Amino acid sequence: GLLERLDSGDVVVGDGSFLLTLEKRGYVKAGLWTPEAVVEHPNAVRQLHMEFLRAGSDVMQTFTFSASEDNMESQWEAVNTAACDLAREVADKGDALVAGGICQTSLYAHHKDELEIFARKNVDFLIAEYFEHAVEAVWAVEVLKESGKPVAATMCIGPEGDMHGVTPGECAVKLVKAGASVVGVNCRFGPWTSLKTVSLMKEALQAAGLKAHLVQSLGFHMPDCGKGGFLDLPEYPFALEPRVATRWDVQKYAREAYNLGVRYIGGCCGFEPYHIRAIAEELAPERGFLPPASEKHGSWGSGLNTHTKPWIRARFPPGTCVISHAIGIAFFCKIFFSASPSDPDFLNRSTTDIPHL
């Protein structure tokens, strides 16, 4: 199970984006972001699960975001049931766990309705995700704990805390005391902001004498966001592509998350299967293996040393990966753009800071 893996020190790689990815592919309508695709287009959802599994995901989360009765009306039961079946079908093709997921809803009772289906379908653990108010997240954890299964809880907050000013540390402590075994953040904020938020959570848990595994999820680079994260950006949701993290960004994020003590590392909006592969490749030494999707991919671009053009091969001698001038400029711009003005090194970045990948 999840806790056994985490307690033994294993790295658990989560999955990535479903809503935004399936919207781009034509199976989800932006706005309410409901997951009826599990019934209308099950092959599309199955395929995305398979892509994440092949990329290295250890968890198949049910595609049940906004699948409560207040959003889905009469379809909610069929949608939750189909989502569980699809996740289990794919998980059984590998050594993956199934997580039943719930999010914000208008009625406490809707959580119980979904929980009944998750219990009937025997998911391996439960996730309460995308909560912007700590009190609502606590309510969700209390409901999910009734199942007797492990509960993870993530909030869509940044370093400023929730919408009522509850700090990230206070949020984490409340969630653990409510019964969550795994706490962290997901969505709305970019990787470096999210790592800072998780660090604040970890400090508070240690100060309170509590222990919890930390789950970390993220989407795009958003250093210029306010408290509401990417929802406040004019680009949301149809013009976010220029902000998508590169695979190099994600490998760096995975390593920094691991060094912070995070052992459940996945992604949210903007996280495609190749991003998950980047996590799995970066942490392959700790996990002891590479994912199947790495059969056609060399970590840090090493595969380019087999390129048909000799001048491209010259950039990537065996065992190394040296970025080209053009790629270096693009990577530098990404690093600079994703730095926070509160970062003391923000104004001191230079081309010498570009890593030799």
BELRATA-V465210 format. One line per field, one symbol per residue. phi: phi as a letter, one per 40 degrees, with the letter a starting at -180 (. if undefined). psi: psi as a letter, one per 20 degrees, with the letter a starting at -180 (. if undefined). burial: b if it has 16 or more other C-alpha atoms within 10 Angstrom, else e. Layout:
phi->???
psi->???
burial->???
//
This chain:
phi->.dccccccgccbccbbcbdccccccgbbcchcfcccdcbcbdcccdccdcccccchccbbcccbcfcccccbfccdccccccccccccdcdccacbcbbcbbadacbdcccccccdcdcccfccabbbbgbbbdccccdccdcccccgcdbbbbbcbbccgccbgccdccdccccccchccbbibaggbcccccccccccccdcccccgbbacbbbbabbcacbccccgcccccccbcbcdcccccccdccccccccccchcbbbaabdgccdcccdcccccbddccgabcdcccbabdfgccccbccccccdccbcdgbabccdcccccccccccccccdccccdcbcaccccccc
psi->rghggghijqpopaabpgghghghikippqehlqkihhghmhhgggggghggghijpipoppmkpkjrhhhiciigghghghgggggggghiialqqppppraqriphhhghghhhghghilqhrqporlpiphhhhgggghghhhhjqqpqpqqmrahiaaijjpqgghgggggghijphpqbqqrhqrghghhgghghggghgghjkqpqqpppqrerplijqbhjbihiqhipjikigiipqrhgghggggghgghijpioobrbpiorhhghhhghghjhhhhjrqrhiihkppqkjhiiijqhphhghhhmqpirooqrgghggghggggghjqqhiphjgjjqriiipqo.
burial->ebeeebeeebbbbbbbbbbbbbeeeebbbeeeebbbbbbeeeebbbebbbbbbbbbbbbbbbbbbbbbbebbeeebbebbbbbbbbbbbbbeeeebbbbbbbbbbeeeebbbebbebbbebebbbbbbbbbbbbbbbbebbbbbbebebbbbbbbbbbbebbeeeebbbbbbbbbbebbbbbbbbbbbbbbbbbbbbbbbbbebbeeeeebbbbbbbbbbbbbebebbbbeeeeeeeeebeebbbbbbbbbbbbeebbeeebbbbbbbbbbbbbbbbbbbbbbeeeeeebbebbeeeebbbbebbeeeeeeebebbeeeebbbeeeebeebbebbbbbbbeeeeeeeeeeeeeeeee
//
